[in-house]
Amino acid sequence: MKRLLPACFLLLAIQIALAQQPAALIEQVRKQHAPDKRTAIFEVALSETGVLSGKTNLPEARTALLEKFKIAKISLTDSLQTLPAASLGAETFGVVRLSVVNVRSTPAQSGELATQALLGMPLRVLDRQGGWYRVQTPDQYIAWLEGGSFRRLDRAGLDRWQRARKLIVTSNQTTSRADANSTSLPVSDLVAGDLLEILGEQGDYFQAGYPDGRRAHILKTEVQPYEDWLSSLKISESSLVQTGQRFLGLPYLWGGTSAKGVDCSGFTKTVFFLNGYVLPRDASQQALTGEAIDTKTGFETLRPGDLLFFGTKREDGSDRVVHVAMWIGKGRFMHASDMVQINSLDPAAPDYDGYNHQRFLFAKRLLGTPMKGVVALKGGGEN
């Protein structure tokens, strides 16, 4: 015969279950609508006094959560803030105004470098804390940026910038100047992928405009009209390898995605971007793109441009991806580790990388596939 719990213990168990229910409902909605905090905000809590507070940039997640609370007959005071924050007014967009800006995980210079954004890149501005703004980049990454590194705009201002004819910087690094000669004062440094407005031409120089209104001159050999550049792109195995080779020796920089420094996924992201395709930011996100390649019997099936993923196995058997590289053929791959370099998976090769060989997980192919999870600059949509 089962022993019955005393009434006080039963009441306590019910109270604990009721207290845990709101947290469980919040977690259900988070997992469904915002499983990756790098690309979605769902910072929500229900206090003991029944006040629902926090922030989210997903109106549909808020609606789903309120519906769950209603079904569960949980009464509350709704103080949950939907971003963009009302305090931002109409200026909920922005454009990067410096050659490369550091986007951080927290609103402080001491915050971890999460990613970088390039000159001319449009941003969605979501929130503000002091002189820092929480922004979302075109690849959906969300982190914090100092106010002085970009220009805030309303929708009309962003549309004007988007419509303007652009130049794209095609050399790894260069300098814009005040006048159309090499001895004039610099206006700023520039890196591959930066975008400026075309204002005119003067001899060997383009006249260019910055998002913040500055004007400069740039050698025509260092840039190209964006539409001409885009129409000329023909992504191929050789173009990916050649682009990667441009960055050999570039220092490793955690969070880097530019010609000033890259991490492993920043390197592959930059290589594909300069060939007209936008990969997700991190290695674990890039691992979800493309189509799997069978490497159980070796690496003979790999083609240049394939992405290799490295890491460990979790206790549940799933893959924990921590590193990504690009295959270049003949047993070799290119990656950012200390610096951008080439290594081999052939134990007999002088540049053999035994450490990464041991932690190889799987490979993915993008070329010749629907490029799942990748955005094509031509057409501006996901493939």
Secondary structure, DSSP 8 states (H G I E B T S, - for coil): ------HHHHHHHHHHHHHHHHHHHHHHHHHHH-S-TTT--EEEEE-TTSEEEEEES-HHHHHHHHHHHHHTT---EE--EESS-GGGTT--EEEE-SSEEEEESSSSTTS-EEEEEETT-EEEEEEEETTEEEEE-TT--EEEEEGGGEEEE-HHHHHHHHHS-EEEE-SSEEEEESSSSTTS-EEEEEETT-EEEEEEEETTEEEEE-TTS-EEEEEGGGEEEHHHHHHH----HHHHHHHHHTTTT-BB-TT-EETTEE-HHHHHHHHHHTTTEE--SSHHHHTTSSEEE--TT-STT--TT-EEEEEEE-TTS-EEEEEEEEEEETTEEEEESSBEEEEES-TTSTTB-HHHHHTEEEEEE-TTS--TT-EETTTSSB-
